[in-house]
Amino acid sequence: MTKIKKELKNATFIYDEESKTFTIMEADGFNGYIQLNKIYAFAFMRFVVRMAQRNWLRATKTNIKTKEPREDDSELEQEDPNQLNLF
């Protein structure tokens, strides 16, 4: 029976490969916990990834600065404000 366990400050995550269940519990034990089967665990994972991508993309869009065109910059390529900076 293989279990993957990750303990954090306020929560513990456990995945049991034999029963295909994902458990999230509070740090103080089984006072509060959620146990998900593999279908609901996958749906939860997709939700978390979407929220992380949404927050990541939102943060980078607000950090993009448009450049004011000047006369000497006319022959240089202009930055497209719709592109994301990944630096």
C-alpha positions in Angstrom: 0.0 0.0 0.0 1.6 3.2 -1.2 0.7 6.6 0.2 2.0 9.9 -0.9 1.9 12.4 1.9 2.7 16.1 2.0 2.5 18.0 5.3 2.2 21.7 5.4 1.8 24.2 8.3 -2.0 24.1 8.3 -3.0 21.1 6.2 -1.9 17.7 5.1 -2.5 16.1 1.7 -2.5 12.3 1.3 -2.9 10.3 -1.9 -3.5 6.6 -1.5 -2.7 4.7 -4.7 -4.4 1.5 -3.6 -7.8 3.0 -2.9 -7.3 5.9 -5.4 -8.4 8.5 -2.8 -7.1 12.0 -2.2 -7.5 13.3 1.4 -7.1 16.9 2.6 -7.1 17.4 6.4 -6.3 20.0 8.9 -3.0 20.0 10.7 -4.5 19.0 14.0 -5.7 15.6 12.7 -9.1 14.4 11.6 -11.0 17.3 13.1 -11.8 18.4 9.6 -11.0 16.5 6.5 -12.2 15.9 2.9 -11.7 12.6 1.1 -12.1 12.6 -2.7 -12.3 9.7 -5.1 -10.1 9.8 -8.2 -12.8 11.5 -10.3 -13.4 14.3 -7.8 -9.7 14.6 -7.1 -9.0 15.1 -10.8 -11.8 17.7 -11.0 -10.3 19.5 -8.0 -6.8 19.4 -9.6 -8.2 21.0 -12.8 -9.9 23.7 -10.8 -6.7 24.5 -8.9 -4.7 24.7 -12.1 -7.2 26.9 -13.8 -7.2 29.3 -10.8 -3.4 29.4 -10.7 -3.2 30.1 -14.5 -5.9 32.8 -14.2 -4.1 34.5 -11.4 -0.7 34.2 -13.1 -2.0 35.6 -16.4 -3.9 38.4 -14.7 -0.8 39.5 -12.8 1.4 39.6 -15.9 -1.2 41.5 -17.9 -1.2 44.3 -15.3 2.6 44.5 -15.3 2.9 45.2 -19.1 3.8 48.8 -19.8 3.2 50.3 -23.2 5.9 52.3 -24.7 5.2 55.9 -25.9 6.3 56.2 -29.6 9.0 58.8 -30.2 10.3 60.2 -33.5 13.6 58.4 -33.2 11.8 55.0 -32.5 9.8 55.1 -35.7 12.1 52.5 -37.4 12.3 50.2 -34.4 9.8 47.4 -33.9 7.0 48.5 -31.6 6.0 46.3 -28.6 2.6 44.7 -28.9 0.7 45.2 -25.6 -1.3 42.0 -26.2 1.8 39.9 -25.8 2.8 38.5 -22.4 6.3 39.1 -21.0 7.7 35.9 -19.5 10.8 37.4 -18.0 
